[in-house]
Amino acid sequence: MGVFDIKALLITALIFVPIERLFGLRPGQKIFRKAFFNDLIYALFNGAPIALGLIAVVTLSTSTLGRLVPDYVGRAVSSQPIWLQVMETIVIADICFYFAHRAFHAVPFLWRFHAIHHSIEELDWLAGHRIHPIDQILTKGASFVPLYLLGFSNESIAIFAFIFHAHALLLHANVKLNVGPLRWLIASPQFHHWHHARARAAYDKNFAGQLAFIDMLFGTMHLPADTVPERYGVDDPIPQTYIEQLAYPLIPRGKTNETPATRDA
């Protein structure tokens, strides 16, 4: 945790807290809601291990798989206008994120890590930070590694990283945002809130991080009219504190964890 992390968090709070007060999806939800301080710990301390892990994954991938990509591919990709590179990074990264995210729901061992994120019962801008470092490293790695392998410029990847982070905060925010027909194209808070819904019809739906049409293409979209979920969370016995949640996926169990698709609502 550094001074930059604290400043960034404060700036983010100054942006999102007023928006959630003015345009709240659930106006009665408190700022200091249940598990607020637990999620604050995630926001303050998760950044360093995730960054180190992501650097390791990208470095390992580029030093091995990178040898399989011809040099002319990187030259051609990086010579494109920045705006076009950014658009391409969003599409490529989100397709890869979609399948990685879907794997974390389908594979019981991976679900143990991802269940931490789905244990959120009250969604807001801060809740999106509650994610196990292993989960974040692998899913972000799935998004970023292809971009480095294909040779996208550092500038385009940096812009994509900013969009990725800002959009993730918005998706979890307690915000009522009507994007009209664009909701079938771009992931919205409504789209992602249904991904977190504790409702059988919504289990294993809406995996995309930024482009909702990816779920439409693969038959995993669930976006019923203008409705929002009644409740969020999981039935898994997730502990309440940061340290316990970090350890939770690694603790042996008497039986295999269930995935969202097999839980009772």
C-alpha positions in Angstrom: 0.0 0.0 0.0 1.4 3.4 -1.0 0.4 7.0 -0.9 -0.6 6.8 -4.5 -3.0 3.9 -3.7 -4.7 6.0 -0.9 -4.9 9.1 -3.1 -6.4 7.1 -6.0 -8.9 5.5 -3.6 -9.9 8.9 -2.2 -10.4 10.3 -5.6 -12.5 7.3 -6.6 -14.6 7.7 -3.5 -15.2 11.4 -4.2 -16.5 10.5 -7.7 -18.6 7.5 -6.9 -20.1 8.2 -3.5 -22.0 11.3 -4.7 -23.1 9.5 -7.9 -24.5 6.6 -5.8 -26.3 9.1 -3.5 -27.9 10.9 -6.4 -28.6 7.9 -8.7 -28.7 5.0 -6.4 -30.1 1.7 -7.6 -30.9 1.1 -3.9 -31.2 4.6 -2.5 -31.5 3.3 1.1 -28.2 1.4 1.0 -25.8 3.0 3.5 -22.3 4.2 2.5 -20.8 2.2 5.5 -22.8 -0.9 4.6 -22.2 -4.4 5.7 -18.6 -5.5 5.1 -17.5 -2.0 4.1 -14.3 -2.1 6.1 -13.5 -5.6 5.0 -13.7 -4.4 1.4 -11.7 -1.3 2.2 -8.9 -3.6 3.3 -9.0 -5.3 -0.2 -8.9 -1.9 -1.9 -5.8 -0.8 0.1 -3.8 -4.0 0.3 -4.7 -6.2 -2.8 -3.0 -4.0 -5.3 0.6 -5.0 -4.6 0.3 -8.8 -4.8 -2.0 -8.6 -7.8 0.5 -6.3 -9.6 3.5 -8.5 -8.8 1.6 -11.6 -9.8 0.4 -10.1 -13.1 3.9 -8.9 -13.9 5.2 -12.5 -13.3 2.5 -14.0 -15.5 3.1 -11.5 -18.4 6.9 -11.9 -18.2 6.7 -15.7 -18.2 4.2 -15.8 -21.0 6.1 -13.3 -23.3 9.5 -15.0 -22.6 8.1 -18.4 -23.7 5.0 -18.1 -25.9 6.3 -14.8 -27.3 8.9 -16.7 -29.3 6.1 -18.2 -31.3 4.8 -14.9 -32.5 6.6 -13.5 -35.6 8.2 -10.1 -35.2 6.2 -8.7 -38.1 3.0 -9.2 -36.2 4.1 -6.9 -33.4 5.3 -4.3 -35.8 2.1 -4.3 -37.8 -0.1 -4.1 -34.6 1.9 -1.4 -32.9 2.0 0.8 -36.1 -1.8 1.2 -36.0 -3.3 4.4 -34.7 -3.7 4.4 -30.9 -7.5 4.7 -31.0 -7.7 1.6 -33.2 -5.3 -0.3 -31.0 -7.4 0.5 -27.9 -10.6 -0.7 -29.6 -8.9 -3.9 -30.6 -7.5 -4.4 -27.1 -10.9 -4.1 -25.6 -12.4 -6.8 -27.9 -9.5 -9.2 -27.7 -9.0 -8.8 -23.9 -12.7 -9.2 -23.1 -13.1 -12.4 -25.2 -10.2 -13.9 -23.3 -11.6 -12.6 -20.0 -15.0 -14.1 -20.8 -13.6 -17.6 -21.1 -11.3 -17.3 -18.1 -14.2 -15.9 -16.0 -16.4 -18.8 -17.2 -13.8 -21.3 -16.2 -13.8 -19.8 -12.6 -17.4 -20.7 -12.5 -17.2 -24.1 -14.0 -14.2 -25.6 -12.3 -14.8 -26.3 -8.6 -11.3 -25.6 -7.5 -11.3 -22.2 -9.3 -14.7 -21.5 -8.0 -13.4 -21.5 -4.4 -11.3 -18.5 -5.3 -14.1 -16.7 -7.3 -16.7 -17.4 -4.6 -15.0 -14.7 -2.5 -16.0 -12.1 -5.0 -19.5 -13.5 -5.3 -19.9 -13.4 -1.5 -20.7 -9.7 -1.8 -24.2 -9.1 -0.5 -24.4 -5.3 -1.1 -22.9 -4.0 -4.3 -21.3 -0.6 -4.6 -18.1 0.9 -6.1 -16.0 -0.4 -3.2 -17.4 -4.0 -3.3 -15.7 -4.6 -6.6 -12.4 -4.7 -4.9 -13.3 -7.8 -3.0 -11.6 -10.4 -5.1 -9.0 -13.0 -4.3 -5.5 -12.1 -5.6 -5.2 -15.5 -7.4 -8.5 -14.9 -9.1 -7.5 -11.5 -10.2 -4.1 -12.4 -11.4 -5.3 -15.3 -13.5 -8.3 -13.5 -15.0 -6.4 -10.3 -15.6 -3.5 -12.3 -17.0 -5.9 -13.9 -19.5 -6.9 -10.4 -20.6 -3.4 -8.8 -20.8 -1.1 -11.6 -21.9 -2.6 -11.8 -25.5 -2.2 -8.0 -25.8 1.6 -8.2 -25.0 2.1 -11.3 -27.2 0.5 -9.5 -30.2 2.6 -6.5 -29.7 0.2 -3.7 -28.9 1.9 -0.5 -27.8 2.5 0.3 -24.2 0.3 3.4 -24.6 -2.7 1.5 -25.9 -2.4 -1.1 -23.1 -2.1 1.6 -20.5 -5.3 3.3 -21.8 -7.1 -0.1 -21.9 -6.0 -0.8 -18.3 -7.5 2.5 -17.2 -10.8 1.8 -19.0 -10.8 -1.8 -17.6 -10.5 -0.6 -14.0 -12.9 2.4 -14.3 -15.5 0.2 -16.0 -15.2 -2.5 -13.3 -15.9 0.0 -10.6 -19.0 1.3 -12.5 -20.3 -2.2 -13.0 -20.3 -2.9 -9.3 -21.6 0.5 -8.3 -24.9 1.1 -6.6 -26.0 3.1 -9.7 -29.2 3.1 -11.7 -27.9 3.7 -15.2 -30.2 3.4 -18.3 -28.0 2.9 -21.3 -31.0 2.0 -23.6 -30.2 -0.3 -26.5 -26.5 -0.1 -25.7 -27.1 -2.5 -22.9 -27.0 -5.3 -25.5 -23.5 -4.1 -26.6 -21.8 -2.7 -23.6 -21.7 -4.2 -20.1 -23.8 -2.0 -17.7 -24.3 -2.1 -13.9 -27.6 -3.8 -14.5 -25.9 -6.5 -16.6 -23.2 -7.2 -14.0 -25.6 -6.9 -11.0 -27.5 -9.9 -12.5 -24.2 -11.8 -12.7 -24.0 -11.4 -8.9 -27.7 -12.2 -8.3 -28.6 -14.9 -5.9 -31.2 -16.3 -8.2 -31.1 -19.6 -10.1 -32.1 -18.0 -13.5 -29.0 -15.8 -13.3 -26.4 -18.4 -12.3 -23.5 -18.6 -14.8 -24.7 -15.7 -16.8 -23.1 -12.4 -18.0 -19.5 -13.3 -17.9 -18.1 -10.5 -20.1 -16.3 -7.6 -18.4 -17.0 -4.9 -20.9 -18.8 -6.1 -24.0 -22.2 -7.6 -23.3 -22.6 -8.9 -26.8 -20.0 -11.6 -26.1 -22.5 -13.2 -23.7 -25.2 -12.9 -26.4 -23.0 -14.7 -28.9 -22.3 -17.6 -26.6 -25.8 -17.8 -25.1 -25.0 -16.7 -21.6 -26.8 -13.4 -21.4 -29.4 -12.7 -18.7 -30.9 -9.3 -18.9 -34.6 -9.3 -18.0 -36.2 -6.0 -19.0 -35.4 -3.2 -16.6 -35.5 -5.4 -13.5 -32.7 -5.8 -10.9 -31.9 -8.6 -8.6 -33.6 -8.9 -5.2 -30.5 -10.1 -3.5 -26.8 -11.0 -4.1 -24.3 -13.5 -2.6 -23.7 -17.2 -2.5 -24.8 -20.1 -0.4 -21.2 -21.2 0.2 -20.0 -20.7 3.8 -17.7 -17.8 3.1 -15.9 -16.4 6.1 -16.3 -12.7 6.9 -12.8 -11.3 7.3 -10.0 -10.5 4.8 -7.4 -13.0 6.1 -10.0 -15.8 6.4 -11.2 -15.1 2.9 -7.7 -15.3 1.5 -7.2 -18.6 3.2 -10.7 -20.0 2.4 -9.9 -21.5 -1.1 -6.9 -23.4 0.2 -8.5 -25.0 3.2 -9.3 -28.7 2.6 -13.0 -29.6 2.6 -14.9 -32.8 3.2 -16.7 -32.4 0.0 -16.2 -30.6 -3.3 -17.6 -27.0 -3.4 -20.6 -26.5 -5.5 -20.7 -24.1 -8.4 -23.3 -21.4 -8.9 -25.1 -23.6 -11.4 -25.7 -26.4 -8.9 -26.6 -24.3 -5.8 -30.1 -24.0 -4.5 -31.5 -20.5 -4.8 
